[in-house]
Amino acid sequence: MIRSAIILASKRYMTFLPNLLYVQKNSFRRQHKTHLELDKSKKTQTMAKAKSIRILTLSFSTAYPQLNTRDPI
């Protein structure tokens, strides 16, 4: 009797488990999607900053070529 109860419970659990996993996976994927989108926006902001810094550096090095040498002063 106990064995049949365990088998019955495991059968019920096995039909419930995949649904539970599916729900967890979807919510996990949804959370990750938002994180990826946040990373993407951060990346574009960082790239824009890097580009502006590069432009500033280029303009500075062309304005002051004597400071552009790698020799120690």
N, CA, C and O atoms as a GROMACS GRO file, in nm:
protein
  292
    1MET      N    1   0.083  -0.119   0.000
    1MET     CA    2   0.000   0.000   0.000
    1MET      C    3   0.088   0.127   0.000
    1MET      O    4   0.061   0.223  -0.072
    2ILE      N    5   0.192   0.124   0.081
    2ILE     CA    6   0.282   0.240   0.087
    2ILE      C    7   0.353   0.258  -0.047
    2ILE      O    8   0.371   0.369  -0.096
    3ARG      N    9   0.393   0.143  -0.105
    3ARG     CA   10   0.464   0.147  -0.233
    3ARG      C   11   0.374   0.206  -0.342
    3ARG      O   12   0.420   0.288  -0.421
    4SER      N   13   0.251   0.165  -0.347
    4SER     CA   14   0.159   0.218  -0.449
    4SER      C   15   0.136   0.368  -0.428
    4SER      O   16   0.121   0.443  -0.523
    5ALA      N   17   0.134   0.410  -0.300
    5ALA     CA   18   0.116   0.552  -0.270
    5ALA      C   19   0.237   0.632  -0.319
    5ALA      O   20   0.223   0.742  -0.371
    6ILE      N   21   0.356   0.575  -0.301
    6ILE     CA   22   0.478   0.642  -0.347
    6ILE      C   23   0.479   0.652  -0.499
    6ILE      O   24   0.514   0.756  -0.555
    7ILE      N   25   0.441   0.544  -0.566
    7ILE     CA   26   0.436   0.544  -0.713
    7ILE      C   27   0.336   0.647  -0.762
    7ILE      O   28   0.364   0.721  -0.856
    8LEU      N   29   0.220   0.651  -0.700
    8LEU     CA   30   0.116   0.746  -0.737
    8LEU      C   31   0.166   0.890  -0.716
    8LEU      O   32   0.146   0.976  -0.802
    9ALA      N   33   0.230   0.914  -0.603
    9ALA     CA   34   0.282   1.048  -0.573
    9ALA      C   35   0.391   1.086  -0.673
    9ALA      O   36   0.395   1.201  -0.718
   10SER      N   37   0.479   0.992  -0.707
   10SER     CA   38   0.587   1.022  -0.801
   10SER      C   39   0.531   1.051  -0.940
   10SER      O   40   0.583   1.136  -1.012
   11LYS      N   41   0.425   0.978  -0.978
   11LYS     CA   42   0.362   1.004  -1.109
   11LYS      C   43   0.303   1.144  -1.113
   11LYS      O   44   0.318   1.216  -1.212
   12ARG      N   45   0.235   1.181  -1.006
   12ARG     CA   46   0.179   1.316  -1.000
   12ARG      C   47   0.289   1.420  -1.004
   12ARG      O   48   0.277   1.522  -1.072
   13TYR      N   49   0.396   1.392  -0.929
   13TYR     CA   50   0.507   1.487  -0.921
   13TYR      C   51   0.576   1.501  -1.056
   13TYR      O   52   0.620   1.610  -1.093
   14MET      N   53   0.584   1.391  -1.129
   14MET     CA   54   0.652   1.396  -1.259
   14MET      C   55   0.572   1.475  -1.362
   14MET      O   56   0.630   1.533  -1.454
   15THR      N   57   0.442   1.478  -1.347
   15THR     CA   58   0.365   1.562  -1.440
   15THR      C   59   0.372   1.709  -1.397
   15THR      O   60   0.360   1.799  -1.479
   16PHE      N   61   0.393   1.730  -1.268
   16PHE     CA   62   0.399   1.867  -1.215
   16PHE      C   63   0.537   1.928  -1.236
   16PHE      O   64   0.548   2.048  -1.262
   17LEU      N   65   0.641   1.846  -1.225
   17LEU     CA   66   0.779   1.895  -1.230
   17LEU      C   67   0.815   1.964  -1.362
   17LEU      O   68   0.871   2.074  -1.359
   18PRO      N   69   0.786   1.903  -1.479
   18PRO     CA   70   0.823   1.972  -1.603
   18PRO      C   71   0.755   2.108  -1.619
   18PRO      O   72   0.816   2.203  -1.668
   19ASN      N   73   0.630   2.118  -1.576
   19ASN     CA   74   0.560   2.246  -1.584
   19ASN      C   75   0.629   2.349  -1.495
   19ASN      O   76   0.646   2.465  -1.534
   20LEU      N   77   0.667   2.306  -1.376
   20LEU     CA   78   0.735   2.395  -1.282
   20LEU      C   79   0.869   2.442  -1.341
   20LEU      O   80   0.902   2.560  -1.333
   21LEU      N   81   0.943   2.349  -1.399
   21LEU     CA   82   1.072   2.383  -1.460
   21LEU      C   83   1.053   2.480  -1.575
   21LEU      O   84   1.131   2.574  -1.593
   22TYR      N   85   0.948   2.457  -1.654
   22TYR     CA   86   0.920   2.544  -1.768
   22TYR      C   87   0.892   2.687  -1.722
   22TYR      O   88   0.941   2.783  -1.781
   23VAL      N   89   0.813   2.699  -1.616
   23VAL     CA   90   0.780   2.832  -1.562
   23VAL      C   91   0.906   2.899  -1.509
   23VAL      O   92   0.928   3.017  -1.534
   24GLN      N   93   0.988   2.823  -1.436
   24GLN     CA   94   1.112   2.880  -1.381
   24GLN      C   95   1.205   2.924  -1.493
   24GLN      O   96   1.265   3.032  -1.485
   25LYS      N   97   1.216   2.842  -1.596
   25LYS     CA   98   1.306   2.873  -1.707
   25LYS      C   99   1.261   2.999  -1.779
   25LYS      O  100   1.343   3.083  -1.816
   26ASN      N  101   1.130   3.012  -1.798
   26ASN     CA  102   1.078   3.131  -1.867
   26ASN      C  103   1.100   3.257  -1.785
   26ASN      O  104   1.139   3.360  -1.840
   27SER      N  105   1.076   3.249  -1.655
   27SER     CA  106   1.096   3.368  -1.572
   27SER      C  107   1.244   3.402  -1.567
   27SER      O  108   1.281   3.520  -1.568
   28PHE      N  109   1.329   3.300  -1.562
   28PHE     CA  110   1.474   3.321  -1.562
   28PHE      C  111   1.517   3.387  -1.692
   28PHE      O  112   1.599   3.479  -1.691
   29ARG      N  113   1.463   3.339  -1.802
   29ARG     CA  114   1.497   3.395  -1.934
   29ARG      C  115   1.450   3.540  -1.944
   29ARG      O  116   1.519   3.626  -2.000
   30ARG      N  117   1.332   3.566  -1.888
   30ARG     CA  118   1.278   3.702  -1.892
   30ARG      C  119   1.368   3.797  -1.814
   30ARG      O  120   1.398   3.907  -1.859
   31GLN      N  121   1.413   3.753  -1.696
   31GLN     CA  122   1.504   3.834  -1.615
   31GLN      C  123   1.634   3.858  -1.689
   31GLN      O  124   1.687   3.969  -1.689
   32HIS      N  125   1.686   3.752  -1.752
   32HIS     CA  126   1.813   3.765  -1.822
   32HIS      C  127   1.803   3.857  -1.941
   32HIS      O  128   1.897   3.929  -1.975
   33LYS      N  129   1.687   3.855  -2.005
   33LYS     CA  130   1.667   3.942  -2.121
   33LYS      C  131   1.678   4.088  -2.079
   33LYS      O  132   1.740   4.169  -2.149
   34THR      N  133   1.619   4.121  -1.966
   34THR     CA  134   1.626   4.259  -1.919
   34THR      C  135   1.770   4.294  -1.884
   34THR      O  136   1.815   4.406  -1.911
   35HIS      N  137   1.843   4.200  -1.823
   35HIS     CA  138   1.984   4.225  -1.791
   35HIS      C  139   2.065   4.249  -1.916
   35HIS      O  140   2.150   4.337  -1.921
   36LEU      N  141   2.038   4.168  -2.019
   36LEU     CA  142   2.111   4.184  -2.146
   36LEU      C  143   2.081   4.319  -2.208
   36LEU      O  144   2.170   4.386  -2.260
   37GLU      N  145   1.955   4.358  -2.203
   37GLU     CA  146   1.919   4.489  -2.259
   37GLU      C  147   1.987   4.602  -2.182
   37GLU      O  148   2.032   4.700  -2.241
   38LEU      N  149   1.995   4.586  -2.049
   38LEU     CA  150   2.064   4.687  -1.968
   38LEU      C  151   2.212   4.692  -2.005
   38LEU      O  152   2.270   4.799  -2.018
   39ASP      N  153   2.272   4.574  -2.021
   39ASP     CA  154   2.413   4.567  -2.059
   39ASP      C  155   2.435   4.633  -2.194
   39ASP      O  156   2.536   4.701  -2.215
   40LYS      N  157   2.340   4.612  -2.285
   40LYS     CA  158   2.353   4.669  -2.419
   40LYS      C  159   2.352   4.822  -2.412
   40LYS      O  160   2.431   4.889  -2.478
   41SER      N  161   2.260   4.878  -2.332
   41SER     CA  162   2.252   5.023  -2.321
   41SER      C  163   2.378   5.078  -2.251
   41SER      O  164   2.429   5.184  -2.288
   42LYS      N  165   2.427   5.005  -2.150
   42LYS     CA  166   2.550   5.046  -2.082
   42LYS      C  167   2.667   5.044  -2.179
   42LYS      O  168   2.752   5.133  -2.178
   43LYS      N  169   2.669   4.940  -2.263
   43LYS     CA  170   2.779   4.924  -2.359
   43LYS      C  171   2.780   5.041  -2.458
   43LYS      O  172   2.886   5.095  -2.488
   44THR      N  173   2.664   5.079  -2.507
   44THR     CA  174   2.658   5.191  -2.602
   44THR      C  175   2.700   5.321  -2.535
   44THR      O  176   2.769   5.403  -2.596
   45GLN      N  177   2.660   5.340  -2.409
   45GLN     CA  178   2.702   5.460  -2.335
   45GLN      C  179   2.853   5.462  -2.317
   45GLN      O  180   2.918   5.565  -2.335
   46THR      N  181   2.909   5.345  -2.280
   46THR     CA  182   3.054   5.336  -2.259
   46THR      C  183   3.128   5.360  -2.390
   46THR      O  184   3.232   5.427  -2.391
   47MET      N  185   3.076   5.306  -2.499
   47MET     CA  186   3.140   5.326  -2.629
   47MET      C  187   3.137   5.474  -2.669
   47MET      O  188   3.234   5.526  -2.723
   48ALA      N  189   3.026   5.540  -2.641
   48ALA     CA  190   3.015   5.683  -2.672
   48ALA      C  191   3.116   5.762  -2.590
   48ALA      O  192   3.180   5.854  -2.641
   49LYS      N  193   3.129   5.728  -2.462
   49LYS     CA  194   3.227   5.795  -2.376
   49LYS      C  195   3.368   5.772  -2.429
   49LYS      O  196   3.449   5.865  -2.437
   50ALA      N  197   3.398   5.647  -2.464
   50ALA     CA  198   3.531   5.614  -2.514
   50ALA      C  199   3.561   5.690  -2.642
   50ALA      O  200   3.673   5.737  -2.663
   51LYS      N  201   3.461   5.702  -2.727
   51LYS     CA  202   3.479   5.775  -2.853
   51LYS      C  203   3.508   5.923  -2.827
   51LYS      O  204   3.596   5.981  -2.889
   52SER      N  205   3.433   5.983  -2.735
   52SER     CA  206   3.455   6.125  -2.703
   52SER      C  207   3.593   6.144  -2.641
   52SER      O  208   3.661   6.243  -2.670
   53ILE      N  209   3.636   6.052  -2.556
   53ILE     CA  210   3.770   6.060  -2.494
   53ILE      C  211   3.877   6.048  -2.602
   53ILE      O  212   3.977   6.119  -2.598
   54ARG      N  213   3.855   5.957  -2.697
   54ARG     CA  214   3.951   5.937  -2.806
   54ARG      C  215   3.963   6.064  -2.890
   54ARG      O  216   4.072   6.103  -2.930
   55ILE      N  217   3.850   6.127  -2.917
   55ILE     CA  218   3.850   6.252  -2.997
   55ILE      C  219   3.924   6.361  -2.920
   55ILE      O  220   4.004   6.436  -2.978
   56LEU      N  221   3.896   6.371  -2.791
   56LEU     CA  222   3.966   6.470  -2.708
   56LEU      C  223   4.116   6.446  -2.708
   56LEU      O  224   4.195   6.539  -2.719
   57THR      N  225   4.155   6.320  -2.695
   57THR     CA  226   4.297   6.285  -2.693
   57THR      C  227   4.363   6.322  -2.825
   57THR      O  228   4.472   6.378  -2.828
   58LEU      N  229   4.294   6.289  -2.935
   58LEU     CA  230   4.348   6.321  -3.068
   58LEU      C  231   4.364   6.471  -3.085
   58LEU      O  232   4.467   6.518  -3.134
   59SER      N  233   4.262   6.547  -3.045
   59SER     CA  234   4.269   6.693  -3.061
   59SER      C  235   4.378   6.751  -2.972
   59SER      O  236   4.446   6.846  -3.012
   60PHE      N  237   4.396   6.694  -2.852
   60PHE     CA  238   4.500   6.742  -2.760
   60PHE      C  239   4.638   6.713  -2.816
   60PHE      O  240   4.728   6.796  -2.809
   61SER      N  241   4.655   6.592  -2.872
   61SER     CA  242   4.788   6.554  -2.924
   61SER      C  243   4.823   6.632  -3.050
   61SER      O  244   4.941   6.655  -3.076
   62THR      N  245   4.724   6.673  -3.127
   62THR     CA  246   4.754   6.756  -3.245
   62THR      C  247   4.779   6.900  -3.204
   62THR      O  248   4.856   6.970  -3.270
   63ALA      N  249   4.715   6.947  -3.096
   63ALA     CA  250   4.734   7.085  -3.050
   63ALA      C  251   4.869   7.100  -2.979
   63ALA      O  252   4.935   7.203  -2.991
   64TYR      N  253   4.910   6.996  -2.904
   64TYR     CA  254   5.037   7.001  -2.831
   64TYR      C  255   5.124   6.881  -2.870
   64TYR      O  256   5.135   6.786  -2.794
   65PRO      N  257   5.187   6.886  -2.988
   65PRO     CA  258   5.266   6.770  -3.032
   65PRO      C  259   5.391   6.749  -2.946
   65PRO      O  260   5.442   6.637  -2.939
   66GLN      N  261   5.440   6.855  -2.880
   66GLN     CA  262   5.560   6.838  -2.796
   66GLN      C  263   5.532   6.751  -2.673
   66GLN      O  264   5.624   6.691  -2.617
   67LEU      N  265   5.405   6.744  -2.630
   67LEU     CA  266   5.369   6.660  -2.516
   67LEU      C  267   5.340   6.516  -2.558
   67LEU      O  268   5.317   6.429  -2.473
   68ASN      N  269   5.340   6.492  -2.687
   68ASN     CA  270   5.301   6.360  -2.739
   68ASN      C  271   5.420   6.264  -2.743
   68ASN      O  272   5.402   6.148  -2.780
   69THR      N  273   5.539   6.308  -2.705
   69THR     CA  274   5.656   6.220  -2.710
   69THR      C  275   5.650   6.122  -2.595
   69THR      O  276   5.597   6.152  -2.488
   70ARG      N  277   5.704   6.004  -2.618
   70ARG     CA  278   5.704   5.900  -2.515
   70ARG      C  279   5.831   5.906  -2.430
   70ARG      O  280   5.845   5.829  -2.335
   71ASP      N  281   5.924   5.995  -2.463
   71ASP     CA  282   6.048   6.004  -2.387
   71ASP      C  283   6.021   6.067  -2.251
   71ASP      O  284   5.942   6.162  -2.240
   72PRO      N  285   6.086   6.014  -2.147
   72PRO     CA  286   6.068   6.077  -2.015
   72PRO      C  287   6.133   6.215  -2.011
   72PRO      O  288   6.239   6.237  -2.069
   73ILE      N  289   6.069   6.305  -1.943
   73ILE     CA  290   6.118   6.444  -1.939
   73ILE      C  291   6.232   6.455  -1.837
   73ILE      O  292   6.288   6.563  -1.818
   0.00000   0.00000   0.00000
